[in-house]
Amino acid sequence: MLSELSIRNFAIIESLSVSFQKGLTVLTGETGAGKSIIIDAVHLLVGGRGSAEFVRHGEDKAEIEGLFFLDSETHPCYAKGKEFGIEVEDGMIVLRRDISKNGKSICRVNGKLVTIAILREIGSTLIDIHGQHEHQELMDETKHINLLDQFGAKDIYPALSEYQAVFKSYEHTLKKLKNLSENEQQIAHRLDLIQFQYEEIQSAELKLNEDEELTEEKRKLNNFEKIFESIQSGYTALKGDQRGLDWIGMVMDHLENAADINPEYKELHESVTNCFYILEDAARVLSSELDILEFDPQRLNDIEDRLTEINQLKRKYGQTISDILEYAARIEGEIETLQNKEVHIGQMEKELASFKKDLEIEALNLHKARAMWAKELTSLIHQELKELYMGKTVFEVKIENHGNQFMRNGGDKIEFYISTNPGEPLKPLSKIASGGELSRIMLALKSIFSKHQGVTSIIFDEVDTGVSGRVAQAIAEKIYKVAKNSQVLCISHLPQVAAMSDTHLYINKEIQDGRTRTSVAPLTDLEKIREIGRMISGVEITDLTRQHAEELLNMAQYMKTAK
């Protein structure tokens, strides 16, 4: 759920911090007070399209930040966070978006900078914003198949998983067959190219880690003079008259005499003696090194040439020798396939035919599962519409089977159709135009799908426009029903909806120091009566209006308790 929303320098809002609760939160206020501006801010927070026009006049940037709590470790936001390398700890996620006055956006998720595309993907798992005229998921016929699959996940998802496993193999084989069946000229060019590449790599006779070994040898050769001088100086310091070993030998003789007189010096004498012989061995090794050290300028040239050859191959075939050898192994297999093209085409056609038979079986199983759940969904939608006084409306989940046309989600095309008047033909849901009817249809669908979509919060922005009377009451009850499964934030002009709220926020606009400022505050029970009265009658609130408001609140409380 959305727990906290902070807005700074956004449109007419200078600074605003709002806390939200579970259940149904209704936002009301005078026209132009800034209700929709708050929803616009939330929309931008979850990846909506931004503009410099949102930045408050005279300010450098607008800032929007939201804190969300995830109610389950299986929430899809966890998977999205893992996909994009974002840590989600303690079930909390913070979204932030800054919009500068030049229109550029900076987006962060839990403090990590992200693109707007990533913000949008994560935001889509947290909030579903629905306005009367927006093209939401339920109005997009391409998404209907996903909604049905979510609804019947218990049976559909296992069947879909089986189908997609076979489809992946089928698609991979089909792609290989298509590539192999291209025109002869393209294949001949490809074969000539990879044969040349393979021969070039093979003729180089590369060895793993060869470049690293050569680079180390080159470093030593480039520093040969320094190495030789250092070893020679070290040997000279140890060996020769009045050099290191002579002096240590003298120390050893003196300590031997002392140890003969006093045994306490025997251990010290032995230590010096051991050091003498160790240094003597080191001097012999240094002497041997001086004998074998020889600078070979030709070897240095050979190394340079070999490294140049290896680097040229790296530029063409891979960043490391291992990558180059792996590439050679791949094209060796491709060469064999192209040289024996007809044999491989025959094998692939047999594989494809086998996969196709399997796909037909899995697609049929998937179709049966969808058809079964489509009936269940249709029945529930009719029940929901009946409760919204649309009992004569006909809803249908149309499933068209494409037979041998296999797609990633099966061979079905699914679209929701509806007829709102008796005698009228069924039409696609996306073609429904009446505002009042659309509001009720959307609420009926939301009532069902909100349980299956896993979205943390749902925002209804004036979806109750164009309705009144008993329909308005039915919509209020339906919105409250949706709020049982998801946090719902609702901007409404209907007193019936406001009465059903668990939290009622009042949005107020006032002029201070010549500037417009918007504020939001939760209403007390008494303030709630006054605001609902204003929504009923307008500016003047009479005793009768107040009684009507109290009656609405009492009815709402009774309905919530009864449900």
Disulfide bonds with the S-S distance in Angstrom:
none
